[in-house]
Amino acid sequence: MELTIKNASIKRIMFLKYGYDHFVNNAKFTHSSSGDAPIHDDLREAFQNLIPHFAFICEEITESVCRQAINDIKKGVAQDSETDPLRKYDVAGFTLGKDSEGVTISGNKSLESGKSININTPFQQWDDTDYPFMAELLESIDLLKSEVYEYIEGKRAPIKHQTIDMFESDDEEDGKGKKHFADVESGM
């Protein structure tokens, strides 16, 4: 079965809504679904890698700021949250055009008031020679589509198990905790 990812968006901070086409015997079936399993950090990071493109396409940052941010992402360099020019932006979704000829990126900008504004980029065609970071955008979208596919196939955030030992106490180091439990058992 061949899947073609068409769109995806993060919902309620940790879940994924996605759409895809799959082809069986030359017939196309279009699906839209959402998962209730938390997304993996790799998928979240793939969305975040689109932030420089999102801000630049929306004319919020300069070409040099975008170039620096893309280079930092490639090198794995984290920016200081206080001075990062992209700290106000977040990307939560993308939609590919009809025949995957381009992309619209959805995100938001945090305002000084503490509120945020949702923004969709204009449709960015892959053959747009005016966009200076097309190779990097394509690479980021391909990685994101790959992570969405892996989510569909079962890659999720690890489940955090917490166990509580109801007989554990702060006195355990000096042996008092277990002794107290033993005293209760013996009827003391």
C-alpha positions as YAML, in Angstrom:
chain: A
units: angstrom
residues:
- id: 1
  name: MET
  ca: [0.00, 0.00, 0.00]
- id: 2
  name: GLU
  ca: [1.37, 3.40, -1.00]
- id: 3
  name: LEU
  ca: [0.61, 6.38, 1.27]
- id: 4
  name: THR
  ca: [0.92, 10.04, 0.31]
- id: 5
  name: ILE
  ca: [0.85, 12.41, 3.27]
- id: 6
  name: LYS
  ca: [-1.26, 15.48, 2.39]
- id: 7
  name: ASN
  ca: [-1.43, 17.44, 5.66]
- id: 8
  name: ALA
  ca: [-0.78, 17.26, 9.37]
- id: 9
  name: SER
  ca: [-1.24, 19.46, 12.38]
- id: 10
  name: ILE
  ca: [-0.51, 19.28, 16.08]
- id: 11
  name: LYS
  ca: [-3.68, 19.40, 18.17]
- id: 12
  name: ARG
  ca: [-3.90, 20.27, 21.86]
- id: 13
  name: ILE
  ca: [-0.10, 20.50, 22.09]
- id: 14
  name: MET
  ca: [0.56, 16.77, 21.89]
- id: 15
  name: PHE
  ca: [-1.73, 14.95, 19.46]
- id: 16
  name: LEU
  ca: [-1.70, 14.72, 15.67]
- id: 17
  name: LYS
  ca: [-4.40, 15.25, 13.07]
- id: 18
  name: TYR
  ca: [-3.37, 14.13, 9.60]
- id: 19
  name: GLY
  ca: [-4.62, 13.44, 6.12]
- id: 20
  name: TYR
  ca: [-3.28, 11.11, 3.49]
- id: 21
  name: ASP
  ca: [-4.12, 9.36, 0.25]
- id: 22
  name: HIS
  ca: [-3.46, 5.71, -0.29]
- id: 23
  name: PHE
  ca: [-3.61, 3.89, -3.56]
- id: 24
  name: VAL
  ca: [-4.85, 0.34, -4.12]
- id: 25
  name: ASN
  ca: [-5.00, -1.09, -7.64]
- id: 26
  name: ASN
  ca: [-4.89, 2.38, -9.22]
- id: 27
  name: ALA
  ca: [-7.74, 3.63, -7.01]
- id: 28
  name: LYS
  ca: [-7.14, 6.57, -4.66]
- id: 29
  name: PHE
  ca: [-8.62, 6.61, -1.17]
- id: 30
  name: THR
  ca: [-8.44, 9.82, 0.86]
- id: 31
  name: HIS
  ca: [-8.35, 9.61, 4.65]
- id: 32
  name: SER
  ca: [-8.39, 12.11, 7.46]
- id: 33
  name: SER
  ca: [-7.66, 10.95, 10.96]
- id: 34
  name: SER
  ca: [-6.38, 12.00, 14.33]
- id: 35
  name: GLY
  ca: [-4.45, 10.13, 16.95]
- id: 36
  name: ASP
  ca: [-4.90, 10.16, 20.68]
- id: 37
  name: ALA
  ca: [-1.34, 9.00, 21.33]
- id: 38
  name: PRO
  ca: [1.19, 11.73, 22.17]
- id: 39
  name: ILE
  ca: [3.53, 12.68, 19.35]
- id: 40
  name: HIS
  ca: [7.21, 11.77, 19.51]
- id: 41
  name: ASP
  ca: [9.77, 14.54, 20.09]
- id: 42
  name: ASP
  ca: [11.21, 13.85, 16.60]
- id: 43
  name: LEU
  ca: [7.87, 14.77, 15.04]
- id: 44
  name: ARG
  ca: [7.58, 17.89, 17.19]
- id: 45
  name: GLU
  ca: [11.13, 18.90, 16.17]
- id: 46
  name: ALA
  ca: [10.30, 18.35, 12.48]
- id: 47
  name: PHE
  ca: [7.44, 20.86, 12.84]
- id: 48
  name: GLN
  ca: [9.74, 23.31, 14.65]
- id: 49
  name: ASN
  ca: [12.27, 23.09, 11.79]
- id: 50
  name: LEU
  ca: [9.71, 24.91, 9.64]
- id: 51
  name: ILE
  ca: [9.66, 28.00, 11.87]
- id: 52
  name: PRO
  ca: [12.35, 29.94, 9.93]
- id: 53
  name: HIS
  ca: [10.51, 29.27, 6.65]
- id: 54
  name: PHE
  ca: [7.16, 30.20, 8.21]
- id: 55
  name: ALA
  ca: [8.45, 33.52, 9.55]
- id: 56
  name: PHE
  ca: [10.36, 34.38, 6.35]
- id: 57
  name: ILE
  ca: [7.51, 33.54, 3.95]
- id: 58
  name: CYS
  ca: [5.23, 35.73, 6.11]
- id: 59
  name: GLU
  ca: [7.82, 38.54, 5.82]
- id: 60
  name: GLU
  ca: [8.37, 38.61, 9.58]
- id: 61
  name: ILE
  ca: [12.16, 38.12, 9.45]
- id: 62
  name: THR
  ca: [14.96, 39.00, 7.05]
- id: 63
  name: GLU
  ca: [16.72, 36.62, 4.72]
- id: 64
  name: SER
  ca: [19.88, 36.73, 6.85]
- id: 65
  name: VAL
  ca: [17.97, 35.83, 10.03]
- id: 66
  name: CYS
  ca: [16.30, 32.95, 8.20]
- id: 67
  name: ARG
  ca: [19.62, 31.73, 6.81]
- id: 68
  name: GLN
  ca: [21.22, 31.83, 10.27]
- id: 69
  name: ALA
  ca: [18.28, 29.94, 11.82]
- id: 70
  name: ILE
  ca: [18.38, 27.24, 9.13]
- id: 71
  name: ASN
  ca: [22.14, 26.84, 9.59]
- id: 72
  name: ASP
  ca: [21.71, 26.62, 13.37]
- id: 73
  name: ILE
  ca: [19.10, 23.88, 12.94]
- id: 74
  name: LYS
  ca: [21.44, 21.92, 10.66]
- id: 75
  name: LYS
  ca: [24.26, 22.23, 13.22]
- id: 76
  name: GLY
  ca: [22.00, 21.44, 16.16]
- id: 77
  name: VAL
  ca: [22.72, 24.81, 17.77]
- id: 78
  name: ALA
  ca: [20.05, 26.02, 20.20]
- id: 79
  name: GLN
  ca: [19.35, 29.74, 20.48]
- id: 80
  name: ASP
  ca: [18.98, 31.54, 23.79]
- id: 81
  name: SER
  ca: [15.24, 31.88, 24.31]
- id: 82
  name: GLU
  ca: [15.56, 35.53, 25.36]
- id: 83
  name: THR
  ca: [17.41, 36.68, 22.23]
- id: 84
  name: ASP
  ca: [16.11, 34.23, 19.61]
- id: 85
  name: PRO
  ca: [14.39, 36.30, 16.89]
- id: 86
  name: LEU
  ca: [12.07, 33.33, 16.24]
- id: 87
  name: ARG
  ca: [10.94, 32.88, 19.86]
- id: 88
  name: LYS
  ca: [7.54, 34.44, 19.08]
- id: 89
  name: TYR
  ca: [6.70, 31.93, 16.34]
- id: 90
  name: ASP
  ca: [5.44, 28.37, 16.35]
- id: 91
  name: VAL
  ca: [4.46, 26.01, 13.55]
- id: 92
  name: ALA
  ca: [1.57, 23.64, 14.12]
- id: 93
  name: GLY
  ca: [0.65, 22.38, 10.66]
- id: 94
  name: PHE
  ca: [1.20, 22.08, 6.94]
- id: 95
  name: THR
  ca: [-0.93, 21.33, 3.90]
- id: 96
  name: LEU
  ca: [0.43, 20.18, 0.57]
- id: 97
  name: GLY
  ca: [-1.16, 21.41, -2.66]
- id: 98
  name: LYS
  ca: [-3.39, 19.21, -4.81]
- id: 99
  name: ASP
  ca: [-0.60, 17.37, -6.59]
- id: 100
  name: SER
  ca: [1.99, 18.15, -3.90]
- id: 101
  name: GLU
  ca: [3.24, 21.06, -6.01]
- id: 102
  name: GLY
  ca: [3.76, 23.25, -2.96]
- id: 103
  name: VAL
  ca: [2.92, 23.85, 0.68]
- id: 104
  name: THR
  ca: [1.01, 26.13, 3.04]
- id: 105
  name: ILE
  ca: [2.46, 26.31, 6.55]
- id: 106
  name: SER
  ca: [0.20, 27.08, 9.52]
- id: 107
  name: GLY
  ca: [1.45, 28.57, 12.73]
- id: 108
  name: ASN
  ca: [1.12, 31.41, 15.15]
- id: 109
  name: LYS
  ca: [2.88, 34.45, 16.48]
- id: 110
  name: SER
  ca: [2.82, 35.33, 20.19]
- id: 111
  name: LEU
  ca: [2.00, 38.98, 20.72]
- id: 112
  name: GLU
  ca: [3.29, 41.32, 23.43]
- id: 113
  name: SER
  ca: [-0.21, 41.26, 24.97]
- id: 114
  name: GLY
  ca: [0.20, 37.56, 25.70]
- id: 115
  name: LYS
  ca: [-2.32, 36.64, 23.01]
- id: 116
  name: SER
  ca: [-1.41, 34.91, 19.77]
- id: 117
  name: ILE
  ca: [-2.45, 35.28, 16.17]
- id: 118
  name: ASN
  ca: [-2.88, 32.31, 13.84]
- id: 119
  name: ILE
  ca: [-1.22, 32.72, 10.47]
- id: 120
  name: ASN
  ca: [-1.17, 30.67, 7.28]
- id: 121
  name: THR
  ca: [1.62, 31.34, 4.83]
- id: 122
  name: PRO
  ca: [0.74, 32.06, 1.24]
- id: 123
  name: PHE
  ca: [0.94, 28.89, -0.84]
- id: 124
  name: GLN
  ca: [4.63, 28.29, -1.58]
- id: 125
  name: GLN
  ca: [5.18, 26.48, -4.89]
- id: 126
  name: TRP
  ca: [8.19, 24.18, -5.18]
- id: 127
  name: ASP
  ca: [9.14, 25.70, -8.53]
- id: 128
  name: ASP
  ca: [9.20, 29.27, -7.16]
- id: 129
  name: THR
  ca: [12.72, 30.40, -8.04]
- id: 130
  name: ASP
  ca: [12.32, 33.57, -5.94]
- id: 131
  name: TYR
  ca: [12.33, 31.65, -2.65]
- id: 132
  name: PRO
  ca: [16.01, 31.47, -1.61]
- id: 133
  name: PHE
  ca: [15.65, 28.47, 0.74]
- id: 134
  name: MET
  ca: [13.68, 26.07, -1.46]
- id: 135
  name: ALA
  ca: [16.09, 23.13, -1.06]
- id: 136
  name: GLU
  ca: [15.98, 23.50, 2.73]
- id: 137
  name: LEU
  ca: [12.18, 23.84, 2.74]
- id: 138
  name: LEU
  ca: [11.78, 20.70, 0.64]
- id: 139
  name: GLU
  ca: [14.16, 18.84, 2.94]
- id: 140
  name: SER
  ca: [12.20, 19.98, 6.02]
- id: 141
  name: ILE
  ca: [8.85, 18.99, 4.48]
- id: 142
  name: ASP
  ca: [10.21, 15.58, 3.44]
- id: 143
  name: LEU
  ca: [11.46, 14.97, 6.99]
- id: 144
  name: LEU
  ca: [8.11, 16.07, 8.41]
- id: 145
  name: LYS
  ca: [6.16, 13.80, 6.04]
- id: 146
  name: SER
  ca: [8.45, 10.93, 7.06]
- id: 147
  name: GLU
  ca: [7.80, 11.59, 10.76]
- id: 148
  name: VAL
  ca: [4.02, 11.77, 10.14]
- id: 149
  name: TYR
  ca: [4.21, 8.44, 8.32]
- id: 150
  name: GLU
  ca: [6.13, 6.95, 11.26]
- id: 151
  name: TYR
  ca: [3.44, 8.26, 13.62]
- id: 152
  name: ILE
  ca: [0.81, 6.50, 11.50]
- id: 153
  name: GLU
  ca: [2.93, 3.35, 11.71]
- id: 154
  name: GLY
  ca: [3.17, 3.55, 15.51]
- id: 155
  name: LYS
  ca: [6.06, 5.85, 16.48]
- id: 156
  name: ARG
  ca: [4.81, 7.67, 19.56]
- id: 157
  name: ALA
  ca: [6.20, 9.49, 22.57]
- id: 158
  name: PRO
  ca: [7.45, 7.01, 25.15]
- id: 159
  name: ILE
  ca: [4.91, 6.32, 27.86]
- id: 160
  name: LYS
  ca: [6.14, 7.54, 31.20]
- id: 161
  name: HIS
  ca: [5.41, 5.01, 33.90]
- id: 162
  name: GLN
  ca: [5.36, 6.12, 37.47]
- id: 163
  name: THR
  ca: [5.20, 3.54, 40.18]
- id: 164
  name: ILE
  ca: [4.54, 4.21, 43.79]
- id: 165
  name: ASP
  ca: [5.78, 1.87, 46.45]
- id: 166
  name: MET
  ca: [3.12, 2.22, 49.12]
- id: 167
  name: PHE
  ca: [5.43, 0.76, 51.72]
- id: 168
  name: GLU
  ca: [8.35, 3.04, 50.96]
- id: 169
  name: SER
  ca: [9.15, 5.77, 53.45]
- id: 170
  name: ASP
  ca: [11.70, 8.49, 53.91]
- id: 171
  name: ASP
  ca: [13.17, 6.46, 56.76]
- id: 172
  name: GLU
  ca: [14.05, 3.57, 54.43]
- id: 173
  name: GLU
  ca: [17.74, 4.51, 54.26]
- id: 174
  name: ASP
  ca: [18.24, 3.85, 57.95]
- id: 175
  name: GLY
  ca: [16.00, 0.79, 57.99]
- id: 176
  name: LYS
  ca: [13.13, 2.33, 59.94]
- id: 177
  name: GLY
  ca: [10.61, 2.22, 57.08]
- id: 178
  name: LYS
  ca: [10.62, -1.56, 56.68]
- id: 179
  name: LYS
  ca: [10.74, -2.09, 60.43]
- id: 180
  name: HIS
  ca: [7.57, -0.06, 60.87]
- id: 181
  name: PHE
  ca: [5.81, -2.21, 58.27]
- id: 182
  name: ALA
  ca: [7.13, -5.36, 59.95]
- id: 183
  name: ASP
  ca: [5.80, -4.08, 63.27]
- id: 184
  name: VAL
  ca: [2.33, -3.68, 61.76]
- id: 185
  name: GLU
  ca: [2.43, -7.24, 60.38]
- id: 186
  name: SER
  ca: [3.39, -8.75, 63.73]
- id: 187
  name: GLY
  ca: [0.49, -7.01, 65.45]
- id: 188
  name: MET
  ca: [2.49, -4.54, 67.49]
...
